[in-house]
Amino acid sequence: MFRVKSLLSLLLALLTPVCGFAASNYCIATGGGFGNGGTTFIGPGFAIPAEGKCAPWTGFTKTASTVIVTTYGTGCLSSNGEALTVAVSSADPDWFGPGNIGSDYIQLTRSKTTEPFTTGYDQGAFGGANAEGVSCTSSLLELPSSHD
């Protein structure tokens, strides 16, 4: 009886989806990234989607020395897994002006699907010639209660 219960427990564990247990985070730096004169898009809970698929991007963007804007959009991975495109819009009436939205179109590439996205560009509100996936450090993930 114990062996049957153990096997059933193991089977149940294998069938339980793991996506609900651990959230991923994804960050994209442009122009050197936040703290280095650029901008960093922070997607808490964003995981790179499967090849040929898209996933919602919700998060915030840090720019200048203290500016944080709310950011939302979509990230899509190409069918061959070598290009990640993130199209986002950002809002902050103090930064963009009341009723205005900033939009960015970011494309990141890699030569092999086993490598990180280290080459890219951003066209838009926070545009910069250089864009790359970067580590989401604890300081980047920190969202203060007040920001401008």
Secondary structure, DSSP 8 states (H G I E B T S, - for coil): -HHHHHHHHHHHHHHS-STTT---EEEEEETT-TTTTSEEEEEET-----TT-EEEEEEEEEETTTEEEEEEEEEEE-TTS-EEEEEEEEE-HHHH-TT-EEEEEEEEE-SSTTS---EEEEEETT-BS-EEEE---HHHH---S---
